[in-house]
Amino acid sequence: MVKFMKKHKIYLLFIFAFIIPLCTCNDPVFFTISQEVKPIEPRIKGTPTNFVVYNGRMYVASGNTLYSYNKGTEKPYWSYETPPGGKILQLATTESAPSGKYLYALCSTDYDISGRTVIKYYDKNNSSWAQVSGIPDNYGRIHNIFEANCIIFFYATASTDRYDIFYTIFFIDSSGTVKRLFTQDPNDTGELCGAAWNGTSYFLLTKNRGVYKIDNLNTSTASLIESNINFTGIINLEDTNNTIFLIARDGDAYTVNNSIVTRSPFMNKLSTGALAIWRENDSSSEWLLLSGRQDSLRYTVSFGYTYGYLELAINTAGIAGGFAEPGRNLLSSVRQGGNPRYQSTLGKQPVNHLFQVPSTIDPNMTLFAATQKNGVWSYRERGSLYQWNAEGENEP
């Protein structure tokens, strides 16, 4: 009996000696858990829209409510704004236009449950919302709106009977006039999903169809320069060459100079399509491209953090490195050493949009994220820790 007890004591000691090291913070998984912070109840809940700057304020919406983030005498503050009416699906602005500075909102109608959508615009001179006119009545479903060089592009569908559907890309010029750009084949799945400007040409991104280059909007002549790729996002890198950056759903990246499309460093992760430029300050000689990522189509015990975003170094010459997680490199949108805390916070959130507030509104140039279902988040100092968390009622 004594031998039996000694034998089992040795066996138990062996088990504890094996298990205890796994339960310490030296293990990456447990260290990441130790970096978790208390979640904050979001001020702006649900599935927010994208962010835009208009009339010296940053705007975002969720549901039927429109919010602005404003420059204050001591610190920025949030306020409610007059909504356009209906559920707000997307925002766009022609803030930098020499004439006609408008805030645009893609909205579902209050009175129609059939899926009809309209574009409304806010004129600060009249302090009121109005519906954009000039869109043919049979184009009752506007899917999205994007801005490039103060031109608003939108994608709409029309039906003349139950079986006849047309897919058309329109644009609103600087005078506010709606014009048809081109109509796609009914069997084409090239839904507009982004727009960019490189100083001379417009680039329109379409899902599964490719990217169109347009040199002159008045002629409506568009050339397809890359096709049959499921693109999700497009942005100007703001380098000397005004390089256009494209990202595909599978994480493959491309750059466009003139009409030449070149493969670039790829994420090796799925792309959500969220793209944004981040700078440490207004005079930075290097900056970052932020790109929304997704590791897996399902959440499992194997993936503790599957979302968030990755960072790509940019300088005046263009791309200057490969993709990395926030906090991994010296130049990062999170404080050095903050990667584990990023993993345990925004790294677990699907991100639809990212946006850095200009210093003219917020001297700290706070970085915001619109999550898929958990509201607006921000990266700022809370207590004694810089952290990603939901933007709360008592912030900033």
N, C-alpha and C positions, 0 to 999 in steps of 0.2 A: 504493500500500500504506500509506503514511504517513497519507494522508487517511482511508483506511478505519479505521485504528487510532484516530485522533483522534475520528472520528465515533462509534465504539463506546465510547470512554472517556467522552465527553460523555453518551452514552445511559445508561451504567452509573451515572454520577454522579447523573443525574436519577432513576434507580430508587432508589438508596440514599437520596437526599434525601426521597423520598416514603415509603419504608418505615420508616426510623429513627424518625420521630416516632410512628408507630403502635406501636412496640415499647417505648416509654417508659411510665413509670408515670403520665404525664399522661393517658393514655387510661383511661377508667373501667373497662374490662374488665381491663386489665393491673394497674390499681391494686387492684382487688378480689382478683385472684390474689395480689398481694403481701401481702395481709392474711390469707392462709390460715395456719392454725396446725397444728401436728403433732397428728394424731388420737390420742386416748387410748383404750386398750382398756377397754370398759365393764365395770364391776363387775357390773351387772345387765344381762344380755344379752337378745337376742331381742325379743319384742313384749310389753312390760310392760303391766300393767293400769293403771287409774286410781289416783290417790293419795287416801288418806283419813287423817284424824286420829282416833286412838282411844287413850284412856288415856295421854295425854301423849306419844304417839309418832306419827310419820307412817308409814303402811304403803303398800307397793306389792308386787306379785307378778309373777313371770314363770315360765311353765310351772308346775311343781309346787312352786316355792319361794316362801316368804313372807319379806319383808324389813321391817325397821323402821329408821327414822332417829330417833335418840334424843338428848335433851339430856344433854350430858356435863358434867363438872366444869370442863373447860377449853374444849372444843369439842364439837360434835355428833359422833356416831359411828353407823355402820351395824352391824346385827346380824341374825342369822338368827332367825326365829320359828317356833314349832311350826305346821306347815302343816295345813290342814283335811283333806287327802287328795284326790287327783285333780288334774287340771289346773285352775288358778285362772283364771277368765275375767274376773271383775269383783269389785270390793269396794264395800261401803257400810257406813255406821255410824250408830248412833243415840247418838253420844257425848254430845250435849247434852240428851238426854231426862232428865226429872226422875226417872224410874224405868226400870230395865232398859236399861243401857248395853251394847250389844252391837256386835261387829264381825261383819259378814255377808260371806260369800264365795259367789259363784256358781261351781260346780265341775262339771266332767265327772266321772263316776263312774270309779273304778279298774277296775271289773269289767265295764263295759258299753261295747261299741264301736258301739252303735246310735245314739249321739248323745244319750242320756239325760243330763240335767243335774239337779242338786239345789242347794238353798240350805242352807248350813251357817252356824252362828253360834258365836261364841266368847264365853263368859261368864267374865270375869276373876275372878269370885268362886270359880268351880270350876276355873279354869285348864284348860279343856278345850273341844273342839269337839263340837257335836251337830248333827244334821240337823233343819231346820225341819219340824215336823209340821203336819198340817192341810191340806196340799195334796192334792187328789184324785189317786188313784193313776194315773188315765188321763192326767193332765197330766204327761207324761214329759219334755217339752222346755221348759225355762225359758230364754228367750232373753236376758234382761237384768234388772238390778235397779238402781233409783234411789232416792235418799232425798230427802225434802222435809219439813221440820218434824218430823223424827224419825219419819216414817212411811216404811216401805219399800214401794215399788211394784215389781211385776214383771209381765212379760208371758209367758204360757205358751200352748202349743198342746196340744190333746188330740185323740185319734182313737178313735172307737168301732169303726170298721172301716177298710178300706183307702181309702175315698173320703170319709169323713165327718170333717172337721177343724174344730175350734172354736178361735177366738182369744179369749183371755180375759185381762183385766187384774185382778190381785189386789193386795191390800195387806196388810201386817202392821202391826197397830195397836200402841200403846204398851205393851200387855200381852203382846205376842208372839203374838197370835191372828191366824191367816190368814183373810181375808174376801174374797169375790168382789166386784169393783167392777162390771164389766159385760162382757158377751160381745159380740164384734163379728161382723159378717156373714162367713161363710166366704170370700167373694170380696173382702173388704176387705183392703187392704194396709197398714192403719194400725198397723204395729209400733211399740210404745212405744220412744221414743228419748230421753226426758228428763222430769224433773219439777222443779217449783219451787213456792215458797210466797210469797205477798205479805203475809202477816200476817192475812189473813182467808179466802183461797181458795187451792185447789191448782190448778195448771195442768199438764196432762199433754200432752206433745208426741208426736205420732205421725207416722211417715213417710207422705207422700203423702195422708194423711187430714186432718190438721190439728191444732189444739190444743183440748183440752177444758178447761173451767172447772168445778170442783167446789167448792161452798160447804159441803157437809155430807157427809162420807164415810159416815155412818150411813144416809143415805137413798139413797146410790148414784145420785144424780141428776146427770148430767153434761151440760153444754151445749156443743155444738160452736161455738166463736166465730170460728174461721177454718179454712177447709177447702181441700182440693185443692192444697196446697202441700207440696213435698218438704222439710220441715224437717229440720235436722240437729242443732240445739242450742238449749238454753234455760237462762237464768240470771237471778237477781235482781241488779240493778245496785247494790243496797245504798244507794240514794239515799234522800232523805226520803220519797218516795212509794212506796218499794219497787217500783219499775218492773220489770216482767218483760220481758226482752229475748229475742227469737227470731231465729235465723239460718237461712236456707234454703240448700240445696245450691248454688244459683246465686249466692250472696252477698248476696241481698236481705235486709235487716234490718227488724225490726218491734219495736215496743214495745207493751205491754199495760198499760192502767190501767183497773181494774175489768173491763169486758167490751169496751172499746173498743180495737181494734187499729189502730195507726198505722204507716205506712211511716217508716223511719228512714234515716240515712246508710247506703248500701250499700257493700260492700267492693270491688265491681268485680272480684272474684276468686272462684273456687270455694271453698266452705267445707268443711272437714273435720269440723266439729261441735265441735272442741275450744274450750271457753270457760273463762275464769278471770278472777278479779279480782286485780289487782296494786297494791300500795301501797308508796310509798317508805319509810314508817314508819307506826306505829300511829296517829299523830295527823294524818295527811295530810288536807288539806281537798279535795284533788283526787286522783283515782286513775285507773287504766286498766282497761278491759276488753280482754283478750287473746283473739284469735280465730284459730284455725288456718286457714291458707289454702293454696290450690293454684292455680297459674297455668295449668297445662296438663295434659291427660290423658296426655300422653306427654313424655318427656325428649328434647329436641333440642338442637342446637348454638345455637339461638336463645334457649334458656332456661337461663342459667347457674345460677339459683336459682329454684326454682318452688314452694317449700313454706315451712315456718316458720310465722309468725303475723304478724298486724297488730295495731295498738294503737288504741283509741278512748278519748278523754278523757272522764272522768265527774266530776261534782261533786255536791253535795247536791241540786241541782235536776234532775239527770239527765244526758243526753248533752250534752257541751260542745264538740264538734268533729267532725271526720271521721276516717276511718281513715288511719293512716300507718304506715310501716315503722318497726321499732325503731331508735332512734338518730337519727331525722329531726327530732323535736321536743325541746324542752327537757325536758319530763317524759317519761321513757322508762324501760322496764325494762332497757335497756342504757345504758352510760355515754355521755355526749355525744361525738359523733364516732365512735361504735362501729358505725355502720351497715355500712360495708364489711366489717368482721370478722364481723358477724352474717350478712351475705350469703354469706360463704365458709364458714360453719359450719352453724348450725341452719337457715339459709335454704335449704339443700339437702336438709333432712330432712323427710319427711312426719311430722307431729305428731298423735298421737291424743289426748293429754291434756296439760294444763298445770296447774301447782299451785305456789302460793307457801307456803312453810312458815311457820307462825305464829312470832312472836318468842319465845313461851314455850318453843319447842323449839330454834330457831336465831336468835340475836340479829341475824344478818345477813339474815334473812327470805329465804333463798335461793330462787330460782325454778327449778323442775324441769320437765322435759318427758319424756313417754313417747313415744319415736319408734316408727314403724311396724315397724321390723325391726332397728334398731341400738341397742336398749337405752335405759336411762335417761340423760338428759343434764341438765346444770345450768349456770347462769350464775354464775361465781364468779371470783375472782382466782387466776390460775395463773401462777407466776413473777412477772413484773411487769405482766402483761396481764389485764384483765377480758375473759373470753371465754366463749362457749358451747362446750362440749365434753362428751364422755361422762364421766359420773361414774366416776372411776377407783378402783382398789383402795386407793390411799393417800390418798383424800380423805374428809372435808374436811380 
